Amino acid sequence: MLRFLFRRSLGAIVILLLISAFTFFLFFAAPRDPALLACGRNCGPDALAIIHKNLGLDEPVPVQYWNFMSGILTGRDFAQGPCPAPCFGYSFATGDAVWNTIVDRFPITLSLTIGGAAVFLLVGLATGMVAAWKQGTLIDKIFSSASLVLSSMQIYFVGPIVLALLVYNTNLLGQPKYVPITEDPAGWFMGLLIPWCVLSIIFTAQYTRMARSAMIEQLQEEHVRTARAKGMSARTVFFRYAWRGSLIPIVTIFGIDLGTLFGGAMITEVTFALPGLGTLSMQSVLNTDLPTVMGVMLFAAAFIILFNILVDACYAFIDPRVRLS
C-alpha cells in the first residue's frame, strides 16, 4: 500500500507540474496585456510600467513561472503585502488573494459535485440493478430507452428548460442559490436541488446502462452459479454476490468520471449563476487574470488526482482479489 501511494504521489506531482507549465506559458501566448486591466482606460506608459513591476510581469516568463511555483510552497512578497504559503498571488482584476478567493468559492463547487454524484449514483445504480433484475421485461426496456434519451442531454440546454418549467412558470421551486449548510441545511438542500438534478442527468443515464451491464455479467460468473446451485435464494445471490462484484467497474469509471463531474459542476454554476469555481474560472479567463486561472486549475487538478488515488485504494476493500502492489 505504501509503495502504491508513493508511486501515485510522484505521478500526481508530475501531472500537476505539466498542467501548471502548459497553462502558464499558454497564458502568455494571448495578445492581451493583463496589466491593462489593472491600469484602467486612461493609462500612461509610466503607470503601466509600474503595474508591470508590481505584478511581476517585468521578469522573463520562465522566471515568473519559477516565482509562482516556489511561492506556492514558501510564500512570496508583493506590493500588496506578504502572501503566505500556499500563495497563488493576487488577482490582477480585483487585487484579492487568490487562495482566499478559492477557499471562499470551493464549498459551492464541492456541494454541487457531492450532491450531483449522490443523485446519479443512487438513481443510476438503482435503475440499473432493477433493469438487470427484470432483464427482458417491459421495465428493462423502459429504463434502457430512457437512459439513451437522457444521455444526449446537455447541462446548458436542460438547465434553462428546467428553470422555465419549475421556477418561472409554475413557481414549484425557488431560484437556485447557495446557502452554507452550516447556516441553513434545508435552504442548502432546496437551493441546490435543481442544479443537482440537471448535473446528474447525463451521468444517471450512463450509470444506469453501466450498472445493468455489470450486473448481468456478474450473474453469469462461476461463484454466482455456484451459489445458485447450493440452493440460495435469488435475492441473496443477487445482493450478496453479484451486486458486490458489479461495483468494481463502476468504482473504476467513477474515479475517471470525477474530472468530468467536476467540470460539469463548473458549467452548472455558470448556467445557474452560482458563484463557485466555475464562475470564477470563466471570469478570470475573460479578464486575463493569470494568478486566478493558475490557482483554479491547480486546485481542481489536485482535488481530482487525490480523489482518484483514494478510489484506487478502495479497490482492495471492494474486491480482495485486487492487489495494489
C-alpha positions as CSV (number, residue, x, y, z in Angstrom):
1,M,0.0,0.0,0.0
2,L,2.8,2.5,0.9
3,R,4.6,1.7,-2.4
4,F,1.4,2.3,-4.3
5,L,0.7,5.6,-2.6
6,F,4.3,6.7,-3.1
7,R,4.2,5.9,-6.9
8,R,0.8,7.7,-7.3
9,S,2.0,10.7,-5.4
10,L,5.1,11.0,-7.6
11,G,2.8,10.7,-10.7
12,A,0.5,13.3,-9.3
13,I,3.4,15.8,-8.8
14,V,4.5,15.3,-12.4
15,I,0.9,15.8,-13.7
16,L,0.5,19.0,-11.7
17,L,3.8,20.4,-13.0
18,L,2.8,19.6,-16.6
19,I,-0.6,21.3,-16.1
20,S,0.9,24.3,-14.5
21,A,3.6,24.8,-17.1
22,F,1.1,24.3,-20.0
23,T,-1.4,26.8,-18.5
24,F,1.2,29.4,-17.6
25,F,3.1,29.5,-20.9
26,L,-0.2,29.3,-22.9
27,F,-1.4,32.4,-21.0
28,F,1.5,34.5,-22.4
29,A,0.5,33.5,-25.9
30,A,-2.6,35.6,-25.6
31,P,-2.3,39.1,-27.2
32,R,-3.9,40.9,-24.3
33,D,-1.7,42.5,-21.6
34,P,-3.1,41.7,-18.1
35,A,-1.6,44.9,-16.7
36,L,-4.1,47.0,-18.8
37,L,-6.9,45.5,-16.8
38,A,-5.5,46.8,-13.5
39,C,-4.4,50.1,-15.1
40,G,-7.7,51.2,-16.5
41,R,-8.7,53.2,-19.6
42,N,-6.6,56.3,-19.1
43,C,-3.3,54.5,-18.6
44,G,0.0,56.1,-19.5
45,P,3.3,54.3,-20.2
46,D,4.8,55.2,-16.8
47,A,1.8,53.9,-14.9
48,L,1.7,50.7,-17.0
49,A,5.4,50.1,-16.2
50,I,4.8,50.5,-12.5
51,I,1.9,48.0,-12.7
52,H,4.1,45.6,-14.7
53,K,6.7,45.7,-11.9
54,N,4.1,45.4,-9.1
55,L,2.6,42.3,-10.7
56,G,5.9,40.8,-11.5
57,L,5.3,40.9,-15.3
58,D,8.6,42.7,-16.0
59,E,10.5,39.5,-15.4
60,P,11.2,36.8,-18.1
61,V,8.4,34.3,-18.4
62,P,10.5,31.3,-17.0
63,V,11.4,33.4,-14.0
64,Q,7.8,34.3,-13.4
65,Y,6.9,30.6,-13.6
66,W,9.6,29.7,-11.1
67,N,8.5,32.5,-8.7
68,F,4.9,31.4,-9.0
69,M,5.6,27.7,-8.3
70,S,8.0,28.4,-5.5
71,G,5.5,30.8,-3.9
72,I,3.0,28.0,-3.5
73,L,5.4,26.2,-1.2
74,T,7.2,29.1,0.5
75,G,5.1,32.2,0.0
76,R,6.0,35.5,-1.7
77,D,6.3,39.2,-1.1
78,F,4.1,41.5,-3.3
79,A,3.5,45.2,-3.4
80,Q,0.1,44.4,-1.8
81,G,2.0,42.8,1.1
82,P,3.3,39.4,2.1
83,C,1.5,36.3,0.7
84,P,1.9,33.3,2.9
85,A,2.0,29.7,1.5
86,P,0.1,28.4,-0.3
87,C,0.5,31.5,-2.3
88,F,-1.1,31.8,-5.7
89,G,-0.6,35.5,-5.9
90,Y,-3.1,38.3,-6.1
91,S,-5.8,38.7,-8.7
92,F,-5.0,41.0,-11.5
93,A,-8.6,42.0,-11.6
94,T,-9.7,42.5,-8.0
95,G,-6.4,42.6,-6.1
96,D,-7.7,39.9,-3.7
97,A,-5.5,36.9,-2.6
98,V,-6.3,34.1,-5.0
99,W,-6.1,31.4,-2.3
100,N,-8.6,33.1,-0.1
101,T,-11.0,33.5,-3.1
102,I,-10.6,29.8,-4.0
103,V,-11.3,28.8,-0.4
104,D,-14.4,31.0,-0.3
105,R,-15.8,29.6,-3.6
106,F,-14.8,26.0,-3.2
107,P,-17.7,25.0,-0.9
108,I,-20.2,25.8,-3.7
109,T,-18.4,23.6,-6.2
110,L,-17.9,20.9,-3.7
111,S,-21.6,20.9,-2.7
112,L,-22.6,20.6,-6.4
113,T,-20.1,17.8,-7.0
114,I,-21.1,15.7,-4.0
115,G,-24.8,16.3,-4.4
116,G,-24.8,15.6,-8.1
117,A,-22.7,12.4,-7.5
118,A,-25.1,11.2,-4.8
119,V,-28.1,11.7,-7.1
120,F,-26.7,9.9,-10.1
121,L,-25.1,7.1,-8.1
122,L,-28.4,6.4,-6.2
123,V,-30.7,6.8,-9.1
124,G,-28.4,5.3,-11.8
125,L,-27.3,2.2,-9.7
126,A,-30.9,1.6,-8.6
127,T,-32.4,1.7,-12.0
128,G,-29.5,-0.3,-13.5
129,M,-29.9,-3.0,-10.9
130,V,-33.7,-3.1,-11.4
131,A,-33.2,-3.3,-15.2
132,A,-30.8,-6.2,-14.7
133,W,-33.2,-7.9,-12.2
134,K,-36.0,-7.6,-14.7
135,Q,-33.9,-8.3,-17.8
136,G,-36.0,-8.6,-20.9
137,T,-39.2,-7.2,-19.4
138,L,-41.0,-4.0,-20.1
139,I,-39.3,-2.3,-17.1
140,D,-35.9,-3.2,-18.5
141,K,-36.9,-1.7,-21.9
142,I,-38.3,1.5,-20.4
143,F,-35.2,2.1,-18.3
144,S,-32.8,1.3,-21.1
145,S,-34.6,3.6,-23.6
146,A,-34.9,6.4,-21.1
147,S,-31.1,6.2,-20.4
148,L,-30.4,6.5,-24.1
149,V,-32.5,9.7,-24.4
150,L,-31.1,11.3,-21.2
151,S,-27.5,10.6,-22.3
152,S,-27.9,13.0,-25.2
153,M,-29.0,15.9,-22.9
154,Q,-26.6,18.8,-22.1
155,I,-26.5,20.9,-19.0
156,Y,-26.7,24.3,-20.8
157,F,-29.7,23.0,-22.7
158,V,-31.6,21.3,-19.9
159,G,-30.9,23.9,-17.2
160,P,-32.9,26.8,-18.8
161,I,-35.8,24.4,-19.6
162,V,-36.0,23.2,-16.0
163,L,-35.8,26.7,-14.7
164,A,-38.7,27.8,-17.0
165,L,-40.9,24.8,-16.1
166,L,-40.3,24.6,-12.3
167,V,-39.3,28.1,-11.3
168,Y,-40.5,30.9,-13.7
169,N,-43.8,29.4,-15.0
170,T,-45.1,27.2,-12.1
171,N,-43.2,28.5,-9.0
172,L,-42.9,24.9,-7.8
173,L,-39.3,25.5,-6.7
174,G,-37.3,28.6,-5.8
175,Q,-34.5,30.2,-7.7
176,P,-31.3,28.1,-7.3
177,K,-28.9,29.6,-4.8
178,Y,-26.2,28.6,-2.4
179,V,-26.7,28.8,1.3
180,P,-24.0,27.4,3.6
181,I,-25.1,24.1,5.0
182,T,-23.9,25.2,8.5
183,E,-26.4,28.1,8.4
184,D,-29.5,26.5,6.9
185,P,-29.4,22.8,5.9
186,A,-32.9,22.9,4.4
187,G,-32.1,26.1,2.4
188,W,-28.8,24.5,1.3
189,F,-30.7,21.4,0.0
190,M,-33.6,23.2,-1.7
191,G,-31.3,25.9,-3.2
192,L,-29.1,23.2,-4.9
193,L,-31.8,20.7,-5.8
194,I,-32.4,21.8,-9.3
195,P,-28.6,22.1,-10.1
196,W,-28.0,18.6,-8.7
197,C,-30.7,17.1,-10.8
198,V,-29.6,18.8,-14.0
199,L,-25.9,18.0,-13.4
200,S,-26.8,14.3,-12.7
201,I,-28.9,13.7,-15.8
202,I,-26.2,12.6,-18.2
203,F,-24.3,10.6,-15.5
204,T,-27.6,8.9,-14.4
205,A,-28.2,7.6,-17.9
206,Q,-24.6,6.4,-18.2
207,Y,-24.5,4.6,-14.8
208,T,-27.9,3.0,-15.5
209,R,-26.5,1.3,-18.6
210,M,-23.2,0.5,-16.8
211,A,-24.8,-1.0,-13.7
212,R,-27.2,-3.1,-15.8
213,S,-24.4,-4.5,-18.0
214,A,-22.1,-5.1,-15.0
215,M,-24.8,-6.9,-13.0
216,I,-25.9,-9.1,-16.0
217,E,-22.2,-10.1,-16.4
218,Q,-21.8,-10.9,-12.8
219,L,-24.9,-13.1,-12.8
220,Q,-23.0,-15.3,-15.3
221,E,-19.9,-15.7,-13.1
222,E,-18.9,-19.1,-11.6
223,H,-19.3,-18.1,-8.0
224,V,-22.8,-16.8,-8.6
225,R,-23.8,-20.0,-10.4
226,T,-22.3,-22.0,-7.6
227,A,-24.3,-20.0,-5.0
228,R,-27.4,-20.8,-7.0
229,A,-26.5,-24.5,-7.2
230,K,-26.3,-24.6,-3.4
231,G,-29.9,-23.5,-3.2
232,M,-29.5,-19.9,-2.1
233,S,-32.4,-17.6,-2.8
234,A,-32.3,-15.4,-5.9
235,R,-32.4,-12.3,-3.7
236,T,-29.4,-13.5,-1.7
237,V,-27.4,-14.4,-4.8
238,F,-28.3,-11.0,-6.4
239,F,-27.4,-8.7,-3.5
240,R,-24.7,-10.7,-1.6
241,Y,-22.6,-12.0,-4.5
242,A,-23.5,-10.4,-7.9
243,W,-24.0,-6.8,-6.6
244,R,-20.7,-6.5,-4.9
245,G,-18.8,-7.8,-7.9
246,S,-20.6,-5.4,-10.2
247,L,-19.4,-2.4,-8.2
248,I,-15.7,-2.8,-9.3
249,P,-16.1,-1.5,-12.9
250,I,-18.4,1.2,-11.6
251,V,-15.9,2.5,-9.0
252,T,-13.2,2.5,-11.7
253,I,-15.3,4.6,-14.1
254,F,-16.4,6.8,-11.2
255,G,-12.8,7.7,-10.5
256,I,-12.3,8.5,-14.1
257,D,-15.6,10.5,-14.4
258,L,-14.7,12.7,-11.4
259,G,-12.9,15.2,-13.7
260,T,-15.9,15.3,-16.0
261,L,-18.2,15.7,-13.0
262,F,-16.1,18.5,-11.5
263,G,-16.1,20.2,-14.9
264,G,-19.9,19.6,-15.2
265,A,-20.3,21.3,-11.8
266,M,-18.5,24.3,-13.1
267,I,-20.7,24.5,-16.2
268,T,-23.7,24.1,-13.9
269,E,-22.5,27.1,-11.8
270,V,-22.4,29.3,-14.9
271,T,-25.9,28.1,-16.0
272,F,-27.5,28.8,-12.7
273,A,-25.3,31.9,-11.8
274,L,-23.8,30.2,-8.7
275,P,-20.6,31.9,-7.5
276,G,-18.3,28.8,-7.4
277,L,-15.0,27.9,-9.0
278,G,-16.6,27.5,-12.4
279,T,-17.9,31.1,-12.5
280,L,-14.6,32.3,-11.1
281,S,-12.6,30.5,-13.7
282,M,-14.7,31.9,-16.5
283,Q,-14.4,35.4,-15.2
284,S,-10.6,35.0,-14.8
285,V,-10.1,33.8,-18.3
286,L,-12.2,36.7,-19.7
287,N,-10.2,39.1,-17.6
288,T,-6.8,37.5,-18.5
289,D,-6.3,37.0,-14.8
290,L,-3.3,34.6,-14.7
291,P,-3.0,34.1,-10.9
292,T,-6.7,33.1,-10.6
293,V,-6.6,30.9,-13.7
294,M,-3.5,29.1,-12.4
295,G,-4.9,28.8,-8.9
296,V,-8.2,27.3,-10.0
297,M,-6.5,24.9,-12.5
298,L,-4.0,23.6,-10.0
299,F,-6.5,23.3,-7.2
300,A,-9.1,21.5,-9.3
301,A,-6.4,19.2,-10.7
302,A,-5.0,18.4,-7.3
303,F,-8.5,17.6,-6.0
304,I,-9.3,15.3,-8.9
305,I,-5.9,13.4,-8.6
306,L,-6.3,13.0,-4.8
307,F,-9.8,11.6,-5.3
308,N,-8.5,9.1,-7.9
309,I,-5.8,7.9,-5.5
310,L,-8.5,7.3,-2.8
311,V,-10.7,5.4,-5.3
312,D,-7.8,3.2,-6.3
313,A,-7.0,2.5,-2.6
314,C,-10.7,1.5,-2.1
315,Y,-10.4,-1.4,-4.6
316,A,-8.9,-3.7,-2.0
317,F,-11.9,-3.2,0.2
318,I,-14.4,-4.0,-2.6
319,D,-12.6,-7.0,-4.1
320,P,-9.9,-8.8,-2.0
321,R,-8.5,-10.2,-5.3
322,V,-7.2,-6.8,-6.2
323,R,-3.6,-6.3,-5.2
324,L,-2.3,-2.7,-5.3
325,S,1.3,-3.8,-5.3
